[in-house]
Amino acid sequence: MKRLLYILGISLLTVGCNDLLEIEDINHYSPELVWGDENLANAYMANLYGMFGNWDTGADRTSQQIAGIVWYADRITISNDDYKDWNYDRIRLINQAIVDVNSGTLDQELKDNITGQALFMRAYTYFNMVMFHGGIPYIKVPQDRYEDDLFVARNSTAECFDLLIEDLDQAISLLPESISSSSGDFGKIDGSFALAFKAKVLLYKASPQFNPSNPWDNSYWAEAHTASKTAYESLTSLGYGLEDVYGDIALDERNRETVFSVINSYPNKSANWDFGVRPGSESRGPASACPTWEYIKEFPMLDGKLYNDPTGDYYMTDAEFLQNYWKNRDPRFDQSIVWNGKIYEVSGKAGKRQYTSLGIAHELDDFGINPNAGINSTNLDRYTGFFILKNSMLDLTQPEVQQYDVDYVLMRFAEVMLNYAETSNETGDITTAMNILKQIRDRAVILPGADGNYGLSATTRESMREAILAERNIEFAFEGFRFWDLRRLRMLDRLDGQTKHGVEAIAVDENGSEISLAVGRELASSYSLLEKDFKYQVLQVPRSGVQSSVLPENYYFFPIQKAVLDRNNKLQQNVGWGGTFDPTLE
């Protein structure tokens, strides 16, 4: 079952038949052959599923979660292609499918299913473009791949949202309500995914990004709430819910929390997750994504409160926390992060502890400037003293890390829940919002406390808004949500001008005096050094080059690339980028 899409999308295309070979170039194919053959029609659609992407270890480098300064001055300009989304090649292929399948000879049920998939794909593609740029030309008919799209003006942003919902509603009416995890069609778009995605689209429509002068009281919030409530209740009735164990959300494939996933199956298709998150000594090179100290501090404690909350059971000062940060944390911390001295049984190594201390750890794992080592770590500009554990297949040995084939979970039920919580709060129902947050925290195994609120204390619309945002920050760790949430809520100032840091570990004895590195290495070789056997200090990362993020106000909408404007004199550039087009709904 897991290989279905690849059998259709790859194997069928390599059969020794001239008719089949024509579709290998999806831009040049015979419609009468493809849309008269179920296998070829499915193969055409399978070629388009690549649009949903795959695991990306650096997805949250744009936020405070992962080390690396992405947002340097003038990162985005009208001339470069950074953060531009203008994917009309894909739109043409989708539109061609919608037209051609319905003029073909396939059974009507299959025609409807393919049309539903294509309509969803069109809405999904256009939504990303609108999220980047505001209103775009919303083209619904096949166009010449070289010329036609050059001479179309932009639809207003309001028109684009209307057309997005129109496409999604039509898709929902044509798609199966839900595809069972045991079905050979699992991995295809179904009505539940479309319903949940429609709620997400309307959440964006209501959000401050598109309504800067009336961010919280505009009429779109009611529309978004209706869609989110419908999606939540519909999916719940179909058996969707939270996976029992947070750490199993992706690793326990096809569980009830999975709303839509991209199917990976080695050797046909794999991803670079373990290859990118493991310490270098357990991978095929240095880790490409490391959690920051800023993010470590944002995980709650076991009682659901932050470490520096005086009302918490685990309150610590900043100095105390630095030396004890791994203790009594939200269990999601333990299931998401690898830290110095933690038991990390990667590659099947029973009892293995991971070390990052310079002069003690493997050179591909270390981080620090301890002068006793006689040399600085070579990882100071990329490491933080922390690694990502979440979604790792620990049983893969070092030579096998590139065989990672866990299905990529693009949307899960927790997102449906938190979208519902957000729209509930903004439309005056703080009780529903609180109940959803408590369900999320209960699954995380945070202690409920005497009041049963799991450390939550929000009593106003504003404080609940912050609580929901904080929960999204932790629940969706390393899943690529954080930057886009802050942008959608017009809160990029929380990243602007900020620096990032890591934590160096230096081995000490019971009295707090540094021990010799030789002794440290000997103890580490038998995994005898525990977290408490180190002292810790904070270091800025990177230590060279750009060290703070720059996010100007005009990044709430990215510009249309100048090369695109030069080809079409009917297009207008966005306000804030030298143009007159207003990408908001105001």
C-alpha positions as CSV (number, residue, x, y, z in Angstrom):
1,M,0.0,0.0,0.0
2,K,2.8,2.4,0.9
3,R,4.2,2.1,-2.6
4,L,1.0,2.8,-4.5
5,L,1.8,6.3,-5.6
6,Y,5.3,5.3,-6.7
7,I,4.0,2.3,-8.6
8,L,1.6,4.6,-10.4
9,G,3.9,7.6,-10.7
10,I,7.2,5.9,-11.5
11,S,6.9,2.2,-12.4
12,L,4.1,2.8,-14.9
13,L,6.2,5.5,-16.6
14,T,9.0,3.1,-17.3
15,V,7.1,0.2,-18.9
16,G,8.3,-0.6,-22.4
17,C,5.4,1.0,-24.2
18,N,5.5,4.1,-26.3
19,D,2.1,5.3,-25.1
20,L,3.3,5.2,-21.5
21,L,6.6,6.9,-22.2
22,E,4.9,10.0,-23.6
23,I,3.8,11.0,-20.1
24,E,7.4,11.0,-18.8
25,D,7.5,14.6,-19.9
26,I,4.4,15.9,-18.2
27,N,4.5,19.1,-20.2
28,H,4.1,17.2,-23.5
29,Y,1.7,14.3,-23.5
30,S,-1.3,12.9,-25.4
31,P,-4.5,13.8,-23.5
32,E,-6.6,11.3,-25.3
33,L,-4.3,8.5,-24.2
34,V,-3.8,9.6,-20.6
35,W,-7.4,10.5,-19.8
36,G,-8.7,7.3,-21.3
37,D,-6.5,5.1,-19.1
38,E,-7.0,4.8,-15.4
39,N,-3.3,4.0,-14.7
40,L,-2.0,6.8,-16.8
41,A,-4.5,9.3,-15.3
42,N,-3.3,8.3,-11.8
43,A,0.3,8.6,-12.9
44,Y,-0.3,12.1,-14.2
45,M,-1.8,13.1,-10.8
46,A,1.0,11.3,-8.9
47,N,3.5,13.5,-10.7
48,L,1.8,16.6,-9.1
49,Y,1.9,15.3,-5.5
50,G,5.5,16.4,-5.2
51,M,4.0,19.9,-4.6
52,F,3.4,18.9,-0.9
53,G,7.1,18.6,-0.1
54,N,8.8,16.4,2.5
55,W,10.6,16.6,5.8
56,D,12.8,19.7,6.1
57,T,15.2,19.9,9.0
58,G,15.7,23.6,8.5
59,A,12.0,24.6,8.3
60,D,12.2,26.6,11.5
61,R,15.5,28.2,10.9
62,T,13.4,31.3,10.0
63,S,12.3,31.5,13.6
64,Q,14.0,31.4,17.0
65,Q,13.7,27.6,17.2
66,I,16.8,26.7,15.1
67,A,20.3,28.2,14.9
68,G,21.2,30.2,11.9
69,I,20.5,33.8,10.9
70,V,18.3,33.7,7.9
71,W,17.0,37.2,8.0
72,Y,19.9,39.5,7.2
73,A,19.5,43.0,5.8
74,D,18.1,43.0,2.3
75,R,17.6,39.2,2.3
76,I,14.5,39.8,0.2
77,T,14.6,42.3,-2.8
78,I,12.5,42.7,-5.9
79,S,15.3,41.4,-8.0
80,N,16.3,38.1,-6.3
81,D,14.2,35.0,-6.2
82,D,14.1,34.6,-2.4
83,Y,10.6,34.2,-1.0
84,K,8.9,34.4,-4.3
85,D,6.1,32.0,-5.2
86,W,4.8,32.4,-8.7
87,N,4.1,28.8,-9.8
88,Y,2.1,29.0,-13.0
89,D,3.8,26.0,-14.6
90,R,2.1,23.9,-12.0
91,I,-1.2,25.8,-12.3
92,R,-1.2,25.1,-16.0
93,L,-0.7,21.4,-15.4
94,I,-3.5,21.3,-12.8
95,N,-5.9,23.3,-15.0
96,Q,-5.1,21.0,-17.9
97,A,-6.0,18.0,-15.8
98,I,-9.4,19.6,-14.8
99,V,-10.3,20.2,-18.4
100,D,-8.9,17.1,-20.0
101,V,-10.1,14.5,-17.5
102,N,-13.7,15.5,-18.0
103,S,-13.4,15.2,-21.8
104,G,-11.9,11.7,-21.5
105,T,-13.5,8.3,-21.4
106,L,-12.8,7.3,-17.7
107,D,-15.7,6.3,-15.4
108,Q,-17.5,9.3,-14.0
109,E,-16.6,8.4,-10.4
110,L,-12.9,8.4,-11.3
111,K,-13.3,11.7,-13.2
112,D,-14.9,13.3,-10.2
113,N,-12.2,12.0,-7.9
114,I,-9.4,13.3,-10.1
115,T,-11.2,16.6,-10.6
116,G,-11.5,17.0,-6.8
117,Q,-7.8,16.3,-6.3
118,A,-6.9,18.8,-9.0
119,L,-9.2,21.5,-7.6
120,F,-7.6,21.1,-4.2
121,M,-4.2,21.2,-5.7
122,R,-5.1,24.5,-7.4
123,A,-6.4,26.0,-4.2
124,Y,-3.3,24.8,-2.3
125,T,-0.9,26.3,-4.9
126,Y,-2.8,29.6,-5.1
127,F,-3.1,29.9,-1.3
128,N,0.7,29.7,-0.9
129,M,1.1,32.4,-3.5
130,V,-1.5,34.6,-1.8
131,M,0.2,34.0,1.6
132,F,3.4,35.2,0.1
133,H,2.2,38.1,-2.1
134,G,-1.4,38.9,-1.6
135,G,-3.7,38.9,-4.6
136,I,-2.4,37.1,-7.7
137,P,-3.8,36.3,-11.2
138,Y,-6.3,33.5,-10.4
139,I,-6.3,31.6,-13.6
140,K,-8.7,28.7,-14.0
141,V,-8.2,27.6,-17.6
142,P,-5.1,26.0,-19.2
143,Q,-2.7,28.5,-20.7
144,D,0.1,28.5,-23.1
145,R,3.2,27.6,-21.2
146,Y,5.2,30.3,-22.8
147,E,2.9,33.4,-23.2
148,D,-0.6,33.5,-21.9
149,D,0.1,34.1,-18.2
150,L,2.2,37.1,-19.2
151,F,-0.8,39.3,-19.9
152,V,-3.1,38.8,-16.9
153,A,-3.7,41.3,-14.2
154,R,-3.8,40.4,-10.5
155,N,-7.1,39.6,-8.8
156,S,-7.7,41.4,-5.6
157,T,-6.8,39.6,-2.5
158,A,-10.5,39.4,-1.6
159,E,-11.3,37.9,-5.0
160,C,-8.5,35.3,-4.5
161,F,-9.9,34.2,-1.2
162,D,-13.4,33.8,-2.7
163,L,-12.0,31.7,-5.5
164,L,-9.9,29.6,-3.1
165,I,-13.0,28.7,-1.1
166,E,-15.0,28.1,-4.3
167,D,-12.4,25.6,-5.5
168,L,-12.2,23.9,-2.1
169,D,-15.9,23.6,-1.7
170,Q,-16.2,22.0,-5.1
171,A,-13.3,19.7,-4.3
172,I,-15.0,18.7,-1.0
173,S,-18.1,17.8,-2.9
174,L,-16.2,15.5,-5.3
175,L,-13.7,13.8,-3.0
176,P,-14.3,10.8,-0.7
177,E,-15.1,12.0,2.8
178,S,-12.1,10.2,4.3
179,I,-9.6,7.6,3.1
180,S,-8.9,4.8,5.5
181,S,-5.3,4.3,6.7
182,S,-5.6,0.7,5.4
183,S,-6.7,1.7,2.0
184,G,-4.5,1.4,-1.1
185,D,-5.5,5.1,-1.8
186,F,-4.1,6.4,1.5
187,G,-1.8,9.3,0.7
188,K,-4.3,10.8,-1.8
189,I,-6.3,14.0,-1.0
190,D,-9.6,13.4,0.6
191,G,-12.5,15.5,1.8
192,S,-11.3,15.6,5.4
193,F,-8.0,17.2,4.4
194,A,-9.8,19.6,2.1
195,L,-12.2,20.6,4.9
196,A,-9.3,21.1,7.4
197,F,-7.4,23.1,4.8
198,K,-10.4,25.3,4.1
199,A,-10.5,26.2,7.8
200,K,-6.8,27.1,7.6
201,V,-7.3,29.3,4.6
202,L,-10.1,31.2,6.3
203,L,-8.0,31.6,9.5
204,Y,-5.4,33.4,7.3
205,K,-8.1,35.5,5.8
206,A,-9.2,36.7,9.2
207,S,-5.7,37.2,10.6
208,P,-3.9,40.5,11.1
209,Q,-1.6,39.9,8.1
210,F,-4.5,40.7,5.8
211,N,-6.4,43.0,8.2
212,P,-3.8,45.3,9.8
213,S,-6.2,48.1,10.8
214,N,-8.8,45.8,12.3
215,P,-6.9,42.6,13.2
216,W,-9.1,41.1,15.9
217,D,-12.7,42.3,15.3
218,N,-13.2,42.0,11.6
219,S,-16.1,39.9,10.3
220,Y,-13.9,37.3,8.8
221,W,-13.2,35.7,12.2
222,A,-16.8,34.4,12.3
223,E,-16.4,32.9,8.9
224,A,-13.2,31.2,10.0
225,H,-14.7,30.0,13.2
226,T,-17.6,28.3,11.3
227,A,-15.2,26.5,9.0
228,S,-12.9,25.5,11.9
229,K,-15.7,24.2,14.0
230,T,-17.1,22.2,11.0
231,A,-13.7,20.7,10.3
232,Y,-13.1,19.8,14.0
233,E,-16.5,18.2,14.4
234,S,-16.5,16.4,11.1
235,L,-13.0,14.9,11.6
236,T,-13.8,14.0,15.2
237,S,-16.9,12.1,14.0
238,L,-14.8,10.2,11.5
239,G,-12.4,9.0,14.2
240,Y,-9.6,11.5,14.0
241,G,-8.0,12.5,17.3
242,L,-4.7,12.9,19.1
243,E,-2.1,10.2,19.0
244,D,-1.6,8.8,22.5
245,V,2.2,9.5,22.7
246,Y,3.5,12.8,21.4
247,G,6.8,11.3,20.2
248,D,4.9,8.7,18.1
249,I,3.0,11.3,16.0
250,A,5.1,10.7,12.9
251,L,6.9,7.5,13.8
252,D,3.6,5.5,14.3
253,E,2.6,6.0,10.7
254,R,-1.1,6.4,9.6
255,N,-2.3,6.9,13.1
256,R,-5.6,8.8,13.8
257,E,-3.9,12.1,14.2
258,T,-2.7,12.1,10.5
259,V,-5.0,14.2,8.4
260,F,-2.6,14.1,5.4
261,S,0.8,12.7,4.9
262,V,3.3,12.4,2.0
263,I,4.2,8.7,1.6
264,N,7.8,7.8,1.9
265,S,9.1,4.3,1.1
266,Y,12.8,3.4,0.9
267,P,14.3,3.0,-1.7
268,N,11.6,4.6,-3.9
269,K,11.4,7.7,-1.8
270,S,13.2,8.8,1.4
271,A,13.9,12.0,3.3
272,N,16.9,13.7,4.9
273,W,15.5,14.1,8.4
274,D,17.8,11.8,10.4
275,F,20.7,12.7,8.1
276,G,20.2,16.3,9.1
277,V,19.3,16.2,12.8
278,R,21.7,13.6,14.2
279,P,25.0,14.6,15.7
280,G,27.8,14.3,13.2
281,S,29.3,11.3,14.8
282,E,26.1,9.4,14.2
283,S,25.3,10.7,10.7
284,R,27.2,11.3,7.5
285,G,28.3,14.8,8.3
286,P,27.5,17.7,10.7
287,A,24.0,18.2,11.8
288,S,22.2,20.8,9.7
289,A,19.7,22.0,12.3
290,C,20.2,22.6,16.0
291,P,17.8,24.0,18.6
292,T,18.6,27.3,20.2
293,W,18.9,28.2,23.9
294,E,16.0,30.7,23.3
295,Y,13.8,27.8,22.3
296,I,15.0,25.5,25.1
297,K,13.7,28.2,27.6
298,E,10.3,28.4,25.9
299,F,9.3,24.8,26.7
300,P,7.2,24.8,29.9
301,M,8.0,22.9,33.0
302,L,6.2,19.7,34.0
303,D,3.4,21.8,35.7
304,G,2.8,23.6,32.4
305,K,4.3,26.9,33.6
306,L,7.6,28.5,32.5
307,Y,10.6,28.0,34.6
308,N,10.7,31.7,35.6
309,D,7.0,31.9,36.7
310,P,7.1,32.5,40.5
311,T,3.7,30.7,40.8
312,G,5.2,27.5,39.3
313,D,6.1,24.4,41.3
314,Y,9.5,24.3,39.5
315,Y,10.4,28.0,39.6
316,M,14.1,28.8,39.0
317,T,16.1,31.9,38.5
318,D,17.9,32.3,35.2
319,A,21.2,31.2,36.8
320,E,19.6,28.1,38.4
321,F,17.8,27.2,35.2
322,L,21.0,27.2,33.2
323,Q,22.5,24.6,35.4
324,N,19.3,22.5,35.6
325,Y,17.4,23.1,32.4
326,W,16.7,19.4,31.7
327,K,14.9,18.8,34.9
328,N,11.1,18.6,35.3
329,R,10.2,19.7,31.9
330,D,7.2,19.4,29.7
331,P,7.5,15.8,28.4
332,R,7.6,17.1,24.9
333,F,11.0,18.5,25.7
334,D,12.4,15.1,26.4
335,Q,10.8,13.7,23.2
336,S,12.0,16.6,21.0
337,I,15.5,17.6,22.2
338,V,18.9,15.9,22.7
339,W,21.2,17.7,25.2
340,N,24.6,17.1,26.7
341,G,24.6,14.0,28.9
342,K,21.2,12.8,27.8
343,I,20.6,9.1,27.2
344,Y,20.3,8.9,23.4
345,E,20.3,5.3,22.2
346,V,20.8,6.2,18.6
347,S,22.1,3.5,16.1
348,G,20.9,0.8,18.5
349,K,23.6,1.7,21.1
350,A,22.1,0.7,24.5
351,G,22.8,3.2,27.3
352,K,24.6,5.7,25.1
353,R,24.7,9.2,26.3
354,Q,25.3,12.1,24.0
355,Y,28.0,14.6,24.8
356,T,28.7,18.0,23.4
357,S,31.5,19.2,25.7
358,L,34.6,20.4,23.8
359,G,37.6,18.1,24.4
360,I,35.3,15.3,25.5
361,A,32.7,14.9,22.8
362,H,33.4,13.7,19.3
363,E,34.7,16.6,17.2
364,L,31.6,16.4,15.0
365,D,29.4,16.8,18.0
366,D,31.2,19.3,20.2
367,F,30.4,23.0,20.9
368,G,32.4,25.4,23.0
369,I,35.4,27.5,23.6
370,N,36.9,25.9,26.7
371,P,40.5,27.1,26.8
372,N,41.7,23.9,28.3
373,A,40.9,22.1,25.1
374,G,43.6,24.2,23.3
375,I,41.3,24.8,20.3
376,N,37.8,26.1,19.7
377,S,35.1,23.8,18.4
378,T,34.8,23.9,14.6
379,N,31.0,23.9,15.0
380,L,30.6,27.4,16.7
381,D,28.8,28.9,13.7
382,R,26.3,26.0,13.3
383,Y,25.9,24.1,16.6
384,T,24.3,25.1,19.9
385,G,25.0,22.2,22.3
386,F,21.6,20.7,21.4
387,F,20.3,18.4,18.7
388,I,16.8,17.4,17.5
389,L,15.3,14.1,18.7
390,K,11.8,14.5,17.4
391,N,10.8,12.1,14.6
392,S,14.2,10.4,14.5
393,M,14.4,6.7,13.7
394,L,16.9,5.8,16.3
395,D,17.2,2.2,15.1
396,L,18.9,3.3,11.9
397,T,22.6,2.8,12.1
398,Q,25.0,5.5,11.0
399,P,25.4,4.1,7.4
400,E,21.6,3.9,7.1
401,V,20.6,7.5,8.0
402,Q,19.8,8.3,4.4
403,Q,17.2,5.4,4.4
404,Y,14.9,7.5,6.5
405,D,11.4,6.9,5.0
406,V,8.9,8.0,7.7
407,D,5.8,9.5,6.0
408,Y,5.9,13.3,6.1
409,V,2.9,14.5,8.1
410,L,1.8,17.7,6.4
411,M,-1.3,18.2,8.5
412,R,-2.3,16.6,11.7
413,F,-5.4,16.8,13.9
414,A,-3.6,18.9,16.5
415,E,-3.5,21.7,14.0
416,V,-7.2,21.4,13.3
417,M,-7.8,21.6,17.1
418,L,-5.6,24.7,17.6
419,N,-7.1,26.5,14.6
420,Y,-10.5,25.8,16.2
421,A,-9.2,27.1,19.5
422,E,-7.9,30.3,17.9
423,T,-11.1,31.1,16.1
424,S,-13.1,30.2,19.2
425,N,-11.2,32.7,21.3
426,E,-11.4,35.5,18.7
427,T,-15.2,35.1,18.5
428,G,-15.7,35.2,22.2
429,D,-15.6,31.5,23.2
430,I,-12.6,31.3,25.5
431,T,-14.0,28.2,27.2
432,T,-13.7,26.1,24.1
433,A,-10.2,27.5,23.5
434,M,-9.2,26.5,27.0
435,N,-10.7,23.0,26.7
436,I,-8.7,22.4,23.5
437,L,-5.4,23.6,25.1
438,K,-6.1,21.3,28.1
439,Q,-6.5,18.3,25.7
440,I,-3.3,19.1,24.0
441,R,-1.4,19.4,27.3
442,D,-3.1,16.3,28.7
443,R,-1.7,14.3,25.7
444,A,1.7,15.9,26.4
445,V,1.4,14.4,30.0
446,I,1.8,17.8,31.6
447,L,0.5,17.7,35.2
448,P,-3.1,18.9,35.5
449,G,-2.5,20.7,38.8
450,A,-5.1,21.2,41.6
451,D,-7.2,23.4,39.3
452,G,-7.1,21.0,36.4
453,N,-5.8,23.7,34.1
454,Y,-2.4,22.2,33.2
455,G,-0.6,25.3,34.1
456,L,-2.8,27.6,31.9
457,S,-4.0,30.8,33.5
458,A,-5.5,32.7,30.5
459,T,-8.7,34.5,31.5
460,T,-9.0,37.1,28.8
461,R,-9.1,37.1,25.0
462,E,-5.6,38.6,24.9
463,S,-4.0,36.2,27.3
464,M,-5.7,33.2,25.6
465,R,-4.3,34.5,22.3
466,E,-0.8,34.4,23.7
467,A,-1.5,31.0,25.3
468,I,-2.6,29.5,22.0
469,L,0.4,31.0,20.2
470,A,2.8,29.6,22.9
471,E,1.2,26.2,22.6
472,R,1.6,26.2,18.8
473,N,5.3,27.1,19.3
474,I,5.9,23.9,21.4
475,E,3.4,21.5,19.9
476,F,4.7,22.1,16.3
477,A,8.3,22.1,17.2
478,F,10.5,21.9,14.1
479,E,7.5,21.5,11.8
480,G,7.9,24.9,10.1
481,F,5.0,26.7,11.7
482,R,6.6,29.4,13.9
483,F,7.7,32.1,11.4
484,W,4.5,31.8,9.5
485,D,2.4,32.1,12.7
486,L,4.2,35.2,13.7
487,R,3.9,36.7,10.2
488,R,0.2,35.9,10.0
489,L,-0.3,37.6,13.4
490,R,1.9,40.6,12.5
491,M,4.3,39.8,15.3
492,L,7.6,39.6,13.3
493,D,8.9,42.2,15.7
494,R,9.4,39.3,18.1
495,L,12.1,38.0,15.8
496,D,13.4,41.3,14.5
497,G,16.8,42.3,16.0
498,Q,17.0,39.1,18.0
499,T,20.1,37.0,18.4
500,K,20.5,33.3,19.0
501,H,22.5,31.3,21.5
502,G,23.7,27.9,22.5
503,V,25.0,26.3,25.7
504,E,28.5,25.0,26.3
505,A,29.1,22.2,28.7
506,I,32.3,21.9,30.8
507,A,32.9,18.8,32.9
508,V,33.4,19.5,36.7
509,D,33.9,17.5,39.9
510,E,31.6,17.4,42.9
511,N,33.0,20.7,44.1
512,G,32.4,22.5,40.8
513,S,36.0,22.5,39.8
514,E,36.9,21.6,36.2
515,I,38.3,18.1,35.7
516,S,41.0,17.3,33.2
517,L,39.8,16.6,29.7
518,A,41.6,13.2,29.8
519,V,39.6,12.2,32.8
520,G,36.5,13.5,31.2
521,R,37.0,11.5,28.0
522,E,37.6,8.3,30.0
523,L,34.4,8.8,32.0
524,A,32.5,9.7,28.8
525,S,33.7,6.5,27.1
526,S,31.6,4.5,29.5
527,Y,28.8,7.0,29.6
528,S,29.5,7.8,33.2
529,L,29.2,11.5,32.9
530,L,25.7,12.7,33.7
531,E,24.1,16.2,33.0
532,K,24.9,17.3,36.6
533,D,28.6,16.6,36.1
534,F,29.0,19.7,33.9
535,K,28.7,23.4,34.4
536,Y,27.1,25.4,31.6
537,Q,27.6,28.8,29.9
538,V,25.7,30.6,27.2
539,L,27.4,31.4,23.9
540,Q,26.1,33.4,21.0
541,V,25.7,31.6,17.7
542,P,26.9,32.2,15.1
543,R,30.0,33.7,16.5
544,S,31.0,35.2,13.1
545,G,29.2,36.9,10.3
546,V,25.6,38.3,10.7
547,Q,24.5,37.8,14.3
548,S,21.0,39.3,14.5
549,S,17.8,39.0,12.5
550,V,16.5,41.9,10.4
551,L,12.8,41.7,9.6
552,P,11.3,45.0,8.2
553,E,7.6,45.8,8.2
554,N,7.2,45.1,4.5
555,Y,8.0,41.4,5.0
556,Y,4.3,40.8,5.8
557,F,3.9,40.6,2.1
558,F,6.8,39.7,-0.2
559,P,7.3,41.4,-3.5
560,I,6.6,40.1,-7.0
561,Q,9.9,39.5,-8.7
562,K,11.0,42.2,-11.1
563,A,11.6,39.7,-13.9
564,V,7.9,38.7,-13.6
565,L,6.8,42.3,-13.8
566,D,9.0,42.9,-16.8
567,R,7.2,40.2,-18.7
568,N,3.7,41.4,-17.9
569,N,2.9,45.2,-17.9
570,K,-0.5,44.4,-16.5
571,L,0.9,43.4,-13.1
572,Q,1.4,45.9,-10.3
573,Q,4.0,45.6,-7.6
574,N,3.0,45.5,-3.9
575,V,2.8,48.6,-1.7
576,G,5.9,48.7,0.4
577,W,8.0,47.5,-2.6
578,G,7.7,50.4,-4.9
579,G,4.2,49.6,-6.2
580,T,0.6,50.5,-5.8
581,F,-1.1,47.1,-5.3
582,D,-2.6,46.7,-1.8
583,P,-2.2,43.0,-0.8
584,T,-4.4,43.4,2.3
585,L,-8.2,43.0,2.5
586,E,-8.6,46.7,3.4
